[in-house]
């Protein structure tokens, strides 16, 4: 007899406030009709009493959606709930064209390839590295793999246009809610730099969890990081006419003034193949005047993780040093504001 799936019978009850809204896209004409291009779904949750100064905006990676922050593949609370428990108002977005943010090729352009099981295993599953011990389900658990892959869709084929829209919509989100902290994962990592570039006074800190990179890389099935840490243009000083100017310049030639004095943390896991992209990304940003810090989770005795560290078996332990860093960088601002 198959056991009934009823997770609500085992998850503790809690009192929170929650809701959702949309960041609308532009109206565009197609023939004699008007449609909307690239809206962004935003789901929010807050404790009964918010005790932290700045809300947290969680940005998902790859072709996934905001659900990666809610629950883990083995049914435990994800980082979104843990941040609410820590006193933050939390907003989780579905980037334009992902999840509940509708996609149509007539407005967003061609789709990239569908996300494959093979791709999922290559990115997330333990491979030849025996240190990777925290993946939350067995490699031969076909049902769990089906459910995990079900949340993935294609990325827009034009990475630059996709990042531009992500950053524009998130900038509009900050215009509505005010200053906030950004936490990005994987392919949304470049979005963090782009949003700060657009709204430097509204981004109070960025924690980038294994951001996509390294600078100027060609990412298979996704696109090219033409402008260094992003595919979309950044506002360099002096102004860069094209990405080759930046690529060929000596470190320190170009600055990113919007990132000056902005707390930036780049987090890596000890058994992730993607961790190698983070030091060059931090070096590029710092050569442009930023002060990006690298955090290797193993240095905080958080071990066994791969690229999916935000929902692996020790996801709570992985969040702990990140949360400590965020509080150390933003609570001073809170105390000064209260005074």
KOLKOL-231398 format. One record per atom (N, C-alpha, C): residue in one letter; x, y, z. Coordinates in steps of 0.001 Angstrom, whole numbers, plus 500000, padded with zeros to 6 digits. Layout:
N
aXYZ;...
This chain:
339
x500849498801500000;x500000500000500000;x500882501246500000;x500580502195499127;x501359503418499047;x501003504358500187;x502022504866500860;x501780505780501962;x501352507144501439;x500348507740502067;x499851509060501660;x500914510110501900;x501074510993500914;x502043512083501024;x501341513278501664;x501637513545502922;x500984514629503659;x502009515355504526;x502898516156503905;x503961516807504675;x503435517767505732;x502234518308505550;x501679519246506531;x501390518595507887;x501404517262507938;x501163516588509215;x502423516493510070;x503587516737509468;x504848516604510211;x505593517917510372;x505241518935509578;x505922520225509666;x505275521050510770;x506072521594511696;x505488522381512790;x504751523612512275;x503679523982512948;x502944525183512570;x503705526420513029;x503493527523512332;x504138528773512687;x503264529923512231;x503433531051512873;x502648532229512541;x503523533204511768;x503169533470510535;x503904534406509686;x502893535238508897;x503401536274508263;x502627537022507285;x503218536714505915;x502361536577504925;x502889536231503617;x501950536735502517;x502487536848501318;x501690537289500181;x502532537247498923;x502001537825497858;x502758537883496605;x502307539101495817;x503126539515494888;x502775540582493964;x503629540426492716;x503422541319491750;x504129541229490478;x504875542521490194;x506040542402489629;x506717543521488992;x506379543417487507;x505569544351487036;x505059544251485669;x506148544515484643;x505986543906483484;x506863544170482359;x506299545255481462;x507041545544480410;x506608546582479484;x505457546080478603;x504613547004478203;x503600546696477207;x504239546747475817;x504001545720475034;x504540545693473681;x503417545306472724;x503515545789471515;x502505545505470502;x502937544327469656;x502033543377469488;x502231542269468567;x501008542253467652;x501224542679466419;x500094542859465521;x499201543971466035;x497915543692466164;x496978544694466659;x496612544478468124;x497445543706468838;x497190543430470246;x498371543885471112;x498038544191472362;x499056544627473322;x499280543525474340;x500530543160474557;x500885542110475512;x501948542648476462;x502230541866477498;x503230542276478478;x504485541424478337;x505624542068478466;x506911541401478269;x507629541204479601;x507828539963479981;x508725539637481079;x508358540151482450;x507132539884482956;x506838540246484343;x507645539378485307;x507751539816486557;x508487539059487568;x507596538811488780;x507425537549489105;x506640537137490274;x507478537291491536;x506870537846492585;x507554538036493862;x506673537476494977;x507198536555495738;x506503536011496902;x507232536474498154;x506479536945499147;x507126537463500348;x506585536774501598;x507411536764502621;x507042536193503913;x507792536945504997;x507132537162506115;x507742537909507212;x507266537359508541;x508105537424509561;x507667537000510893;x506643537979511450;x505991537599512543;x505030538503513171;x505669539854513470;x506904539812513948;x507642541048514203;x508962540990513457;x509141541875512497;x510402541962511770;x511418542676512650;x512541542022512901;x513556542593513793;x514821543020513061;x514885542775511769;x516073543151510989;x515759544374510134;x516749545237509990;x516553546506509314;x516187546350507843;x516892545453507141;x516718545343505693;x516080544010505332;x515108544010504428;x514599542736503909;x515647542038503051;x515438540744502833;x516324539939502001;x515583539537500734;x516216539755499591;x515685539299498311;x516491538086497872;x515816536959497674;x516464535716497265;x516258535509495765;x517363535326495044;x517329535172493589;x517842533780493223;x517014533036492517;x517332531638492212;x518324531520491060;x518858530328490897;x519863530086489875;x519298529410488640;x520154529274487638;x519916528490486428;x518546528613485815;x518000527528485341;x516653527494484812;x515641527133485871;x516061527243487136;x515172526867488246;x514225528014488547;x513669528055489728;x512712529065490144;x512835529278491643;x512066530241492171;x512214530620493570;x511977529510494567;x511341528424494131;x511076527316495047;x512345526714495632;x513503526944494990;x514733526349495528;x515064526898496912;x514478528042497277;x514751528639498587;x513756528204499666;x512649527566499272;x511582527281500230;x511784525976500989;x511858524878500258;x512002523560500877;x513112522797500177;x513749521912500916;x514821521102500346;x514233519857499676;x514989519188498797;x514457517989498149;x514036516893499121;x514588516886500331;x514182515882501315;x513186516433502329;x512579517601502023;x511436518069502794;x511697518959503983;x512938519406504187;x513225520291505312;x513008521755504927;x512850522641505917;x512725524069505581;x513990524584504918;x513813525427503919;x514938526005503209;x515384527319503809;x516272527992503081;x516854529240503596;x515803530330503767;x514773530344502948;x513755531388503077;x513123531345504461;x512704530153504892;x512086530047506212;x513090530366507310;x514320529890507171;x515311530143508221;x515601531638508365;x515598532368507250;x515829533812507322;x514638534519507971;x513426534034507703;x512249534580508387;x512362534326509883;x512766533128510254;x512941532798511670;x514003533668512327;x514969534144511533;x516016535018512061;x515568536474512157;x514328536763511748;x513786538097511918;x513685538943510670;x514006538357509499;x513993539116508254;x512640539015507539;x512241540080506889;x511249539976505823;x511984539442504595;x511405538452503933;x512075537755502835;x511205537812501584;x511824538188500484;x511142538206499194;x511856537245498257;x511091536351497646;x511644535338496746;x511090535600495350;x511975535762494392;x511527536085493029;x511622534869492125;x510739534841491150;x510909533978489971;x511393534905488867;x512645534780488487;x513201535679487474;x512370535636486191;x512311536725485431;x511486536753484227;x511728535548483327;x510632534897482941;x510728533719482088;x510960532425482836;x510954532464484177;x511186531278484989;x510002531083485948;x509730529832486292;x508711529543487291;x507380530183486953;x506856530990487906;x505553531622487710;x505633532929486927;x506812533284486466;x506968534462485610;x506870533999484156;x505785534312483480;x505483533673482183;x506538533915481107;x506673532915480255;x507614532970479130;x506828532832477831;x507106533727476887;x506634533524475526;x507719534010474581;x508000533215473576;x509098533532472668;x508851534823471889;x507588535230471720;x507315536460470988;x507708537703471780;x507859537580473097;x508250538729473916;x509648538585474495;x510045537371474852;x511344537165475492;x512380536564474549;x511993536215473340;x512951535642472413;x513066534136472554;x513957533569471775;x514109532112471717;x514521531534473061;x514062530318473311;x514453529578474503;x515773528848474266;x516533528690475338;x517681527806475288;x517222526356475351;x518155525417475410;x517778523999475442;x517081523636476742;x516221522606476727;x515586522150477968;x516622521618478940;x516302521683480222;x517229521220481252;x517144519700481337;x518286519037481251;x518313517583481174;x518653516940482507;x518260515676482633;x518651514887483800;x520174514801483888;x520799514614482726;x522256514510482712;x522899515800483221;x522329516937482803;x522841518212483290;x522672518361484787;x521528517932485300;x521294518002486734;x522287517173487520;x522551515973487025;x523523515116487724;x524928515710487652;x525281516261486502;x526615516831486348;x526821518018487284;x525800518837487435;x525929520048488250;x525861519747489736;x524957518861490136;x524639518746491559;x525113517462492223;x525131516347491496;x525353515066492157;x526824514844492495;x527073514061493538;x528461513671493802;x529044512957492592;x530240513375492210;x530926512743491091;x532108511945491591;x533298512333491161;x534493511605491570;x535083512134492874;x534517513202493415;x535059513805494641;x534428513138495863;x535204512330496601;x534630511625497761;x534219512569498885;x534622513836498812;x534239514781499869;x532773515194499762;x532153514959498605;x530769515401498417;x529821514373499036;x529368514669500239;x528580513709501016;x527197514222501409;x526843515438501026;x525642516056501580;x524446516102500626;x524564515510499422;x523416515546498520;x522244514809499176;x521021515369499110;x519940514882499970;x519196513638499524;x519486513079498355;x518851511804498023;x519805510958497192;x519539509662497193;x520441508710496545;x520401508859495029;x521522508569494394;x521633508698492940;x520661507792492203;x520264506666492822;x519349505738492159;x517889505943492566;x517589507054493252;x516214507350493643;x515541508083492481;x514952507320491582;x514386507888490353;x513243508845490639;x512401508520491624;x511265509377491936;x511718510742492445;x512720510742493336;x513241512010493852;x513885512827492746;x514566512149491812;x515196512856490706;x514142513446489778;x513070512713489527;x511986513238488701;x511431514533489300;x511198514522490597;x510629515704491249;x511609516863491237;x512889516570491408;x513898517635491400;x513987518294490033;x514038517509488980;x514169518041487632;x512892518761487191;x511760518387487765;x510484518967487351;x510446520482487497;x511220521025488422;x511206522461488654;x512017523281487685;x512740522624486786;x513636523328485871;x512997523563484510;x513275524719483955;x512851525032482598;x514025525599481821;x513806525955480569;x514888526517479759;x515181527957480157;x516417528380479951;x516768529785480064;x516518530459478726;x516300531778478713;x516293532470477432;x517626532254476722;x517585532116475417;x518803531858474660;x519763533041474701;x519235534249474863;x520056535453474894;x520380535794476346;x521566535384476806;x521929535573478216;x522010537048478584;x522547537871477686;x522660539302477982;x521281539925478183;x520343539593477305;x518994540139477433;x518323539631478693;x518552538366479030;x517962537792480233;x518485538480481495;x519797538666481587;x520365539347482746;x519892540799482831;x519794541445481689;x519322542832481671;x517914542922482234;x517049542017481819;x515677542033482312;x515618541673483790;x516392540671484208;x516465540332485635;x516821541563486461;x517868542254486027;x518367543401486788;x517377544559486760;x516758544801485607;x515784545890485517;x514583545631486418;x514065544406486403;x512900544094487230;x513260544150488721;x514435543645489062;x514827543657490479;x515096545079490950;x515646545916490085;x515820547329490432;x514466547983490702;x513467547662489880;x512124548191490109;x511553547668491419;x511824546395491723;x511398545837493012;x511972546660494170;x513267546978494109;x513877547766495177;x513311549180495223;x512957549733494068;x512301551040494068;x511010550996494876;x510341549854494865;x509059549726495574;x509237549429497053;x510184548545497393;x510290548103498789;x511347548856499575;x512247549547498893;x513323550250499570;x514576549398499664;x515554549837500461;x516840549137500550;x516680547680500980;x517546546827500454;x517445545402500739;x518800544734500586;x518875543513501089;x520018542625500935;x519700541644499812;x520660541371498948;x520484540389497885;x521262539122498209;x520607537984498072;x521294536691498120;x521026536001496795;x522089535716496063;x521981535101494749;x522571533697494777;x522214532912493782;x522763531563493664;x523063531260492204;x524291530862491926;x524669530332490625;x524418531346489511;x523499531037488566;x523307531887487400;x522722533250487720;x522160533433488918;x521688534772489294;x522805535609489905;x523988535031490100;x525099535792490667;x525388537073489899;x525493537021488552;x525719538259487811;x524624539296488018;x523392538838488275;x522306539784488511;x522582540670489724;x523243540105490728;x523550540899491915;x524422542096491583;x525471541864490771;x526358542972490410;x525598543997489558;x524712543516488682;x523973544414487805;x522941545245488564;x522270544634489533;x521294545385490332;x521995546458491152;x523120546110491778;x523877547103492549;x524369548221491646;x524708547882490413;x525156548883489453;x524032549870489126;x522796549371489120;x521640550211488823;x521147550984490048;x521190550362491207;x520626550963492421;x521616550846493593;x522779551490493477;x523786551326494529;x523304551770495904;x522426552748495966;x521938553246497251;x520867552341497858;x520367551375497094;x519313550491497590;x519787549076497883;x520991548718497471;x521553547396497777;x522490547554498968;x522149546911500087;x522903547088501326;x523974546025501528;x523836544889500880;x524843543816500935;x524456542777499900;x525459542043499414;x525230540923498497;x525963539700499023;x525232538605499166;x525849537302499422;x525606536456498182;x526659536175497444;x526569535420496191;x527012533985496456;x526093533051496316;x526393531641496558;x526858531015495245;x528166530752495172;x528784530181493977;x528256530836492695;x528508532145492528;x527994532852491351;x528591532329490052;x527815532412489007;x528255531942487697;x529487532719487247;x530435532031486703;x531681532620486256;x532572531510485706;x533875531794485607;x534599533010485968;x534395534116484931;x534989535306485173;x534851536389484212;x535266535971482800;x534471536403481850;x534687536201480410;x534544534741479983;x533976533911480845;x533811532494480497;x532685532303479491;x532790531222478743;x531708530752477893;x531023529626478655;x529789529851479106;x529079528883479939;x528278527955479025;x528565526653479029;x527887525731478117;x526365525797478253;x525689525848477099;x524227525867477011;x523590527107477631;x524395528097478030;x523846529292478671;x524262530555477928;x525566530784477759;x526000531974477051;x527360532456477504;x527727533639477044;x529064534179477274;x529023535320478280;x529992535300479201;x530145536376480181;x530998537470479528;x530397538181478598;x531150539089477720;x531768540267478468;x531115540716479545;x531575541913480243;x532344541581481518;x532874540388481596;x533662539984482764;x532811539167483708;x532299539752484783;x531484538977485715;x530024538895485293;x529665539486484147;x528291539505483651;x528284539331482137;x527112538970481628;x526904538973480182;x526387540323479717;x525701541044480606;x525143542357480283;x526123543459480692;x526051544618480049;x527005545692480347;x526886546233481763;x528019546596482335;x528114547288483616;x528583548714483359;x528328549598484325;x528737550996484171;x530163551179484701;x531106550864483848;x532513551028484205;x532913552502484116;x533934552843484884;x534621554134484742;x536109553865484575;x536701554390483485;x536048555125482406;x535082554232481632;x534201554858480885;x533215554106480127;x533899553173479135;x533395551947479053;x533956550959478126;x533074550869476892;x533670551047475735;x532906551040474493;x532441549640474113;x533236548632474438;x532853547256474139;x533553546322475119;x533071545089475247;x533636544175476243;x535093543825476019;x535564543865474785;x536971543561474541;x537893544586475192;x537425545832475302;x538233546839475995;x538490546422477435;x537460545890478069;x537587545453479469;x538434544187479547;x538165543245478661;x538896541973478683;x540407542189478520;x540791543110477660;x542206543292477331;x542919544304478225;x542191544936479115;x542789545965479966;x543517545346481155;x544538546045481637;x545233545613482853;x544306545777484051;x544411544884485067;x543593545038486278;x543754546436486875;x542629547016487252;x542654548348487826;x542395549458486832;x542383549106485538;x542120550129484516;x540692550645484615;x539776549718484855;x538357550072484934;x537855549910486368;x536986550810486770;x536379550760488099;x534873550563487974;x534285550010489034;x532837549888489159;x532429550671490409;x532226551970490278;x531972552823491451;x530779552378492286;x529774551773491670;x528589551350492408;x528899550279493453;x530012549561493277;x530356548483494212;x531296548939495321;x531751550169495250;x532608550687496316;x531852550698497640;x532494550214498694;x531925550230500052;x530691549337500212;x530395548520499225;x529265547597499337;x529760546267499888;x529202545795501012;x529599544472501521;x529231543369500529;x530229542621500096;x530021541526499142;x530680540273499700;x529924539194499737;x530435537894500157;x530202536898499038;x531244536156498684;x531128535097497690;x531423533773498384;x530431532884498377;x530472531651499165;x530751530460498260;x531667529601498682;x531986528394497924;x531915527162498819;x531708526015498174;x531641524735498876;x532854523892498514;x533308523070499454;x534582522375499270;x534563521326498171;x533395520746497847;x533356519657496875;x532602520038495609;x532493521329495336;x531795521794494145;x532783522110493035;x532524521595491845;x533360521924490695;x533232523396490310;x532152524035490735;x531903525420490378;x532616526405491302;x533174525900492410;x533837526783493366;x535036527489492744;x535675526858491767;x536877527443491163;x536593528748490438;x535332528988490082;x534994530227489379;x534953531432490293;x534840531208491599;x534612532322492522;x535840533177492811;x537023532605493063;x538186533479493295;x538475534437492144;x538432533997490861;x538640534970489786;x537562536049489739;x536320535684490101;x535249536680490129;x535520537718491203;x535899537261492387;x536227538200493464;x537402539080493076;x538418538490492443;x539593539263492039;x539216540337491022;x538348539997490068;x537921540979489069;x537190542131489740;x536231541811490604;x535459542864491270;x536360543749492125;x537297543132492825;x538172543918493706;x539135544790492913;x539559544321491761;x540405545156490902;x539640546376490392;x538291546259490413;x537441547381489993;x537005548239491173;x537602548020492337;x537324548871493486;x536373548308494512;x535901547075494314;x535024546458495302;x535857545873496445;x535162545349497436;x535820544692498576;x535150543349498810;x535150542517497789;x534503541213497878;x535321540261498734;x534635539577499643;x535264538582500508;x534879537190500028;x535820536269500114;x535559534871499804;x535315534092501091;x534292533262501084;x534025532379502219;x533984530943501719;x534985530162502100;x534982528720501846;x534290528078503038;x533159527415502798;x532392526846503911;x533206525865504729;x534155525187504097;x534982524237504843;x535780524927505935;x536128526196505735;x536843526944506766;x535982527191507988;x534671527003507838;x533734527162508955;x533207525804509397;x533944524756509057;x533613523380509407;x532265522939508834;x531901523524507702;x530716523085506965;x531238522319505759;x531146521007505808;x531842520155504846;x530892519257504075;x531407518756502962;x530669517765502182;x529743518335501144;x529832519636500881;x528849520261500006;x529305520386498561;x528306520391497659;x528503520697496262;x527807521999495910;x527494522156494612;x526934523414494128;x525533523681494676;x524813522633495044;x523470522793495605;x523462522951497112;x524460523595497661;x524634523689499116;x523434524300499820;x522651525136499137;x521530525788499815;x520405524813500138;x520406523621499527;x519371522648499877;x519934521246500118;x521195521161500425;x521757519852500781;x521456519531502250;x521887518354502691;x521471517854504005;x521862518772505146;x522946519506504998;x523404520416506056;x523140521870505676;x522025522128505002;x521731523482504526;x521643524496505666;x521158524075506826;x521112524995507973;x522517525395508405;x523421524416508440;x524799524713508823;x525469525602507779;x525119525413506499;x525697526248505441;x525228527689505560;x523995527881505999;x523469529242506150;x524104529977507327;x524453529257508380;x524877529900509626;x526010530918509445;x527134530581508803;x528192531587508657;x527814532721507716;x526959532431506736;x526489533488505833;x525623534469506609;x524732533934507431;x523868534787508246;x524680535614509229;x525681534999509818;x526549535733510748;x527254536885510028;x527730536627508816;x528388537686508047;x527410538807507726;x526201538449507269;x525206539460506934;x524881540338508130;x524695539725509270;x524347540491510459;x525501541400510870;x526722540912510723;x527878541733511101;x528033542932510174;x527588542797508934;x527759543880507959;x526566544841507913;x525395544406508387;x524202545239508234;x523582545684509544;x523886545011510637;x523264545409511896;x523800546737512401;x525042547083512081;x525585548389512474;x524762549490511830;x524408549289510555;x523580550269509875;x522227550403510557;x521709549279511032;x520421549285511734;x520522550079513028;x521566549820513794;x521736550514515063;x521917552018514860;x522668552386513826;x522862553810513554;x521557554475513129;x520728553729512358;x519462554283511914;x518528554485513106;x518537553538514044;x517675553648515224;x518092554841516072;x519405555054516180;x519885556205516954;x519574557518516248;
